[in-house]
Amino acid sequence: MLVSYFLQPFLEEDNSTLNYKQNLILKKHVKFVNYISKKYPIVDRLGKMPHFLPVHNMFPLPDMNKKKVLPYRDLTLSEADKFIKTNRRINVYWSGGIDSTSVIVSFLMAGIKLDQLHITLTNKSIEEYPWFYHNIIDKKIQHSSPDKDICQQLLDIPKDYLNVTGELVGVYFGGENKTLGDNRNYKDSYRNHMDADMVEFFEPMILASPRPIVSISDFKWAAKFYLWWQYFYIRKFLLSDYHRDNTVHFGDNNLFQYWTLFTEEERADRKYMLRKLIFDFTKDIDYFNNKRPRQSIMSRINDDISGWSGSLTEKPISYTSSRVYLREGKYIIE
């Protein structure tokens, strides 16, 4: 089935191919992405939101009757241990941000041998978290050259490596975009920061959510977990063929989804659980107290690929210029 939202037509203010009702829905979508983001497509995993295109939800929610909620630390260390036991060389994409740093820390806390771990990074990764690079990575863990073009780095990764992203980790903890409030008022009601027609537009999703949606923080989480999961999950398709097949998301299982839906642990306060996990390993109090979000490494990769002029024959693919199909259980890019 064609995942037509990759074409991102919802960013067009006027689309004469749509009927009147579809155009009304389209304008709501445009208004919403202007609230939160300029690029994230919407596919509602709850199946309650209207859409102006025949999009297909490829990632329905897990069976709520089988829910099991474990502490986040137990989940993340168990997930790291699962990958370690594959005995494959593990490559982590590291941006220097909280999500990808927590993935590396999880592997280290789970006891991975340093010669099993490899890290792909850029100079921006080092700029974002210099202490971690100089004290944890440099001269201890094999890593890519930060001065090398990121597209070339991707092609240099051996084909037998298992590439791990922190994409879904960020989804489980929601967004920190300041368009709707910021860290000072993240507990405010989302109704105080959105127009009445936007509240009405999202009410079907809000009412259907197993996790109550009350605050700005709740709404930002819902936007990522319900509406943008598919977008974040499939961003790995921008990688070249053999990396796409060998790339996995850390936390890609139902237990993490049950956690984010039903846990009573802190989820809202600037990714507290992740910052605490990192602090317990590094004892870096400045990062714990002051870290703020920046661009993820997968976003950086896509930006670089979109403007790449390299002449290598096996060029990575950008999702912004491709179509993705689900055919016989496999994802196909054209």
Secondary structure, 3 states (H helix, E strand, C coil): CECHHHHCHHHCCCCCCCCHHHHHHHHHHHHHHHHHCCCCCCCCCCCCCCCCCCCCCCCCCCCHHHCCCCCHHHHHHHHHHHHHCCCCCEEEECCCCHHHHHHHHHHHHCCCCHHHEEEECCHHHHHHCHHHHHHHHCCCCEECCCCCCHHHHHHHCCCCCEEEECHHHHHHCCCCCCCCCCCCCCCCEHHHHCCHHHHHHHHHHHHHCCCCCCEHHHHHHHHHHHHCHHHHHHHHHHCCHHHHHCEEECCCCHHHHHHHHHCCCCCCCCCHHHHHHHHHHHCCHHHHHHCCCCCCHHHHHHHHHHCCCCCCCCCCCCHHHCCEEEECCEEEEC
